[in-house]
Amino acid sequence: MTEMARLARGVRLPRTERRAQLLAAAQRVFAANGYHAAAMDEIAEEAGVSKPVLYQHFPGKLDLYIALLESHVDELVRRVKEALDSTTDNKQRVPATVGAFFDFVNNDAGAFRMVFESDLRGEPAVQEAVDRATSASVDAITETITADAGLDEDKARLLAVGLVGLSQVSARFWLAHHKSMSREEAVALTANLAWRGIGGGFPLQH
């Protein structure tokens, strides 16, 4: 049990604060043990609450996992939308959006693994949440491209899918290779490819 959990034991919290506390404890336990080995007893102990309190908020382990997954998806989508809204210059929007994926991956390995590498995709609710991470990001980018570039929605959506796929796969590769370059350099390389293409961004060298 963490020191925070020891201090929290016996303290009555507002429902939203208690829920946040339980989700944070579940994140630590799931990250350490994986879903299948994690136990509700252990999560309650980590949070510094009794099992009945935990079950008041989450009827079962899968419900808790899905709630945590949904919170991570919300965080990723929020980052993407904030990046798109951060400037009206599309040349700057691209690295900002790419950077949103790098920051999400780099901020909490447990969070990104739940979203992109969940081993519970056979569960319909889990698959739905995982799909939403991509679809909501694509929707936000599509809306921006359609408004700014004058493309029809189908073309804009194809470009948005490409940018999301490029960003998240590149970010995961960068993290898996133990950050072989700085975050700034990795984002700049990925964004340059997205903005200018291989021919424009990296011309043939003689």
C-alpha positions in Angstrom: 0.0 0.0 0.0 1.3 3.4 -0.9 1.7 6.2 1.7 -1.1 8.1 0.2 -3.4 5.0 0.6 -2.4 4.7 4.2 -3.4 8.3 4.8 -6.6 7.9 2.9 -7.8 4.9 4.8 -10.8 5.8 6.9 -11.1 9.3 5.3 -14.5 9.9 3.7 -14.1 11.4 0.2 -16.6 12.8 -2.3 -17.7 10.2 -4.8 -15.7 11.7 -7.7 -12.5 11.9 -5.7 -12.9 8.4 -4.4 -13.5 7.1 -7.9 -10.3 8.9 -9.1 -8.4 7.4 -6.2 -9.6 3.9 -7.0 -8.8 4.2 -10.7 -5.3 5.4 -9.8 -4.8 2.4 -7.6 -6.1 0.1 -10.2 -3.7 1.5 -12.8 -0.8 0.7 -10.6 -2.0 -2.8 -9.9 -2.9 -3.6 -13.5 0.5 -2.1 -14.7 2.4 -4.3 -12.3 0.5 -7.5 -12.6 -1.6 -7.4 -15.8 -5.3 -7.8 -15.8 -5.6 -11.5 -15.2 -3.3 -11.7 -12.2 -4.7 -8.5 -10.6 -7.2 -9.1 -7.8 -9.8 -6.8 -6.4 -8.5 -7.4 -2.9 -5.1 -6.1 -4.0 -6.6 -3.0 -5.7 -8.7 -2.2 -2.6 -5.5 -2.6 -0.4 -3.5 -0.4 -2.8 -6.3 2.3 -2.6 -6.5 2.0 1.2 -10.2 1.1 1.2 -12.3 -1.9 2.1 -13.5 -4.3 -0.6 -17.2 -3.2 -0.1 -16.2 0.4 -0.8 -14.4 -0.7 -4.0 -17.5 -2.7 -5.1 -19.8 0.2 -4.4 -18.0 2.0 -7.3 -17.2 -0.9 -9.6 -19.2 -4.2 -9.5 -16.3 -6.2 -10.8 -12.8 -6.2 -12.1 -13.8 -5.9 -15.8 -16.0 -2.9 -15.0 -13.0 -1.3 -13.2 -10.7 -2.1 -16.2 -13.1 -0.6 -18.7 -13.6 2.5 -16.6 -9.9 3.0 -16.5 -9.5 2.3 -20.2 -12.2 4.8 -21.0 -10.4 7.4 -18.9 -7.2 6.8 -20.9 -9.0 7.1 -24.2 -10.6 10.3 -23.1 -7.1 11.6 -22.2 -5.7 10.8 -25.6 -8.6 12.3 -27.5 -8.3 15.5 -25.3 -4.6 15.8 -26.1 -5.3 15.5 -29.8 -8.1 18.1 -29.8 -6.0 20.5 -27.8 -3.2 20.1 -30.3 -5.5 20.9 -33.2 -6.9 23.9 -31.3 -3.4 25.2 -30.3 -2.8 27.0 -33.6 -4.5 28.0 -36.9 -1.3 27.3 -38.8 -1.6 23.8 -40.3 2.1 23.5 -40.6 2.3 23.8 -36.8 -0.8 21.7 -36.2 0.9 18.6 -37.7 3.8 18.5 -35.2 1.4 19.4 -32.4 -0.8 16.5 -33.2 2.0 14.1 -33.7 3.4 15.3 -30.4 0.1 14.6 -28.6 0.6 10.9 -29.4 4.3 10.9 -28.3 3.4 12.7 -25.1 0.6 10.2 -24.3 2.8 7.2 -24.9 5.7 8.8 -22.9 3.6 10.0 -20.0 2.3 6.7 -18.7 3.3 3.4 -20.2 0.5 1.6 -18.5 -2.1 3.9 -20.1 -0.8 3.6 -23.6 -0.5 -0.2 -23.3 -4.1 -0.5 -22.2 -5.3 1.6 -25.2 -3.0 0.2 -27.9 -2.0 -3.2 -26.6 -4.9 -4.5 -24.5 -5.1 -8.3 -24.2 -8.8 -8.1 -23.6 -10.0 -7.1 -27.1 -12.2 -10.1 -27.1 -14.4 -8.2 -24.7 -16.9 -6.1 -26.8 -16.8 -3.2 -24.4 -13.0 -3.2 -24.4 -12.8 -3.3 -28.2 -15.3 -0.5 -28.4 -13.2 1.7 -26.2 -10.0 0.8 -28.0 -11.7 1.6 -31.4 -12.9 5.0 -30.0 -9.3 6.0 -29.3 -8.7 5.9 -33.1 -12.1 6.9 -34.4 -12.5 10.0 -32.1 -9.0 11.2 -33.0 -9.6 10.6 -36.7 -13.0 12.5 -36.4 -11.3 15.5 -34.9 -8.5 15.6 -37.5 -11.0 15.0 -40.3 -13.1 18.0 -39.2 -10.0 20.3 -39.2 -8.8 19.1 -42.6 -12.2 19.5 -44.2 -12.6 23.0 -42.8 -9.1 24.2 -43.7 -8.0 22.3 -46.8 -11.3 22.2 -48.7 -11.2 18.4 -49.2 -14.3 16.3 -49.2 -14.9 14.3 -46.1 -13.7 10.9 -47.6 -10.4 12.3 -48.6 -9.9 14.2 -45.4 -10.7 11.1 -43.4 -8.2 9.1 -45.3 -5.5 11.6 -44.5 -6.6 11.7 -40.9 -6.4 7.9 -40.6 -2.9 8.1 -42.1 -1.8 10.8 -39.6 -3.2 8.9 -36.6 -1.6 5.6 -37.7 1.8 7.2 -38.4 1.8 9.1 -35.1 0.8 6.3 -32.8 3.0 3.6 -34.4 6.0 5.9 -34.5 5.5 7.0 -30.9 5.3 3.3 -29.8 8.4 2.4 -31.8 10.3 5.4 -30.3 9.4 4.3 -26.8 10.1 0.6 -27.4 13.6 1.5 -28.6 14.3 3.3 -25.3 14.0 6.7 -26.8 17.1 6.4 -29.1 16.6 10.1 -29.9 15.0 13.0 -28.1 11.2 13.4 -28.1 11.6 16.7 -30.1 13.7 15.1 -32.8 11.4 12.1 -33.1 8.3 14.3 -33.4 10.0 16.6 -35.9 11.0 13.7 -38.1 7.5 12.1 -38.0 5.8 15.4 -38.6 8.1 16.3 -41.5 7.1 13.1 -43.2 3.4 13.7 -42.6 3.6 17.3 -43.8 5.9 17.1 -46.8 6.1 13.4 -47.7 9.3 11.5 -48.3 10.0 13.2 -51.6 9.5 16.7 -50.3 10.9 16.3 -46.8 13.8 14.0 -47.5 14.9 14.6 -51.2 17.4 12.2 -52.8 20.9 12.9 -51.8 23.8 12.5 -54.3 
